[in-house]
């Protein structure tokens, strides 16, 4: 099919983005969108799709490559410049002021005036109504944003972009916060916009949605484009294969696991989040002594909620979780730690460390109350020094001294500080949530090896990871989370292949309840 | 003793004095309201009042015009507000520290400035003459109403301005584009900047307005209330104003009512301390005890509100 040059409203050619920390988020990506189409940008978390769109919206600048809008080369240095070129973006986290009305939010920054100095509320309301009617986006102009449902907030965001003259709309995972009905409504509205000649770029990793409303799609993986396809002529299996996959086989060396007693026992966890969205339903599994149980899945399918519940950061609607028979759902973090549970949190800067405290202080933060570190009312500095020096050496934390502030370290070394503390407390259960995200190869390898060693020495390990490589190679057995439910359980990970994993992760397949039930070793 | 107190309170002069005492607190409280709406805590109100109070007297003495004195005091307030903005927004110091610095300038710096400009120490007694004080006005018609007339009429021009400003500031915040921007910036700065509103500019404007209002409060203190400047004159009114803003939920009208409450407490202190058999030390604490009680009530209700807001809007920081 021959495309005329001016039919492409957006062209991004040879885009490379290298962040100052050396991570290449995009490598030579070509991306183009036709006028009046709904174009999906697909890929797993970390595939580089957000970075690509940030560059199109002027939030980031490409290191290499050129951007063309309507065939004309443009320099998008700020969102304002992008808006001037007719590009609007609806962010995943809404940019709204809750105490203002819908109309006030929509006209913010371009307020209509009367008598020279006052806000013309009537005109603001009329403007809102006019655009709402024209684009079939029903909103109540006089309602406070704080009082309206999420679906309407999203419409307000879309209207904000349209009223500022956007012809190309970027929607960043717009359905992530919506209920099923709201999603259906949004799709009708998007199709309506398309019919009026607007172009929509739709970031998502939900296959059914993509199939339903997009014309074409671009798949990204590992910072590279895997090609542009017509939605109608590509199968879901094909998309899944292109999206999910391993680029390198790590070949982690590990002996076969010999799991014994159940340590962590989770039964029927249910959780509904603050937007009334069901995030977990009927989640049951066991983790045994001496095994690594992996949790695979595309991010946002309930992993975070699950981990939060096991560490008293959220309360489930119902369900139980015990460690060696003791309840962890209603226990404080101190109690949970006293049971021998360690956590390597996903968000290490917030939950893993205190960034302006020293390495030493961070290392002893879970154990400074122990008798060996105290002399009467004072700390036993000698013992503390010995402990921190030992941990820094054992875990090869690269630093000037134990007195260095943690925030001065590189990401990999910060994670080593977390891991040194969490792995050295002789844990019975380690919960490792994205333990190697965003850190360098050396630290990654080190942490993976430690996890294997600990499990072989008898620790139960629950590994949550969106990195398919990691979760497939490190885990002895694994479960897949999709839509808050366990979609599959694999007792033996050694003969799994990526294509099949992809189908479970993207919800194309689901095992029978009996198959999934096998992950509960104790009745 | 109680009947004596009651008869004093029920007199018109008492209610008149409540309004008079409220005015400077109200000016500063409105300053706190504007800054608060833009997401800034202007803890420097006390210092701004002190410094502008001094300049009010100096300008009016130099020009022999009370009006120039008041305008001068207000402009000094604006400059101090902008200076705090420069420290906090441009040089990225903590706004609380910038405010504390202004407060210290208010206690120490003013004595130095006074000596430098006039050679006087501690107070400006000799500079002030009746013609450069803020004049009082009798309101036609109102002054003839029995009881109410003697409570509401005969106040200084600035007293009326303070209460008029409650309405003007409400109008500014809720009916003008600037007010909309101020509220948006204070509540979700990202949302404001994403539609091209300059967060920095709005915060500077809010601090300048806040300073101007504290400047009026300062002028009121030295050019009417105390009839001259002295070093202990503002006596915590800037801080009481912050409490009034907090208790009034950051709204102009709410701040007015809280200011009236504090004004009442201060007026009560003056009256009770004149009574027999009451410890004057204990009585002096009345305004501060009322402040603490008010803040406790406020804190309890805020905690409830913040919890609710967090549950509903996890994306916005409260």
Interface residues (C-beta under 8 A of the other chain):
Chain A: X79 X80 X93 X94 X95 X96 X97 X98 X99 X100 X104 X105 X108 X109 X110 X111 X113 X117 X118 X119 X146 X160 X164 X274
Chain B: X175 X176 X177 X180 X181 X183 X184 X187 X188 X190 X191 X192 X194 X195 X196 X197 X309 X311 X312 X313 X314 X315 X316
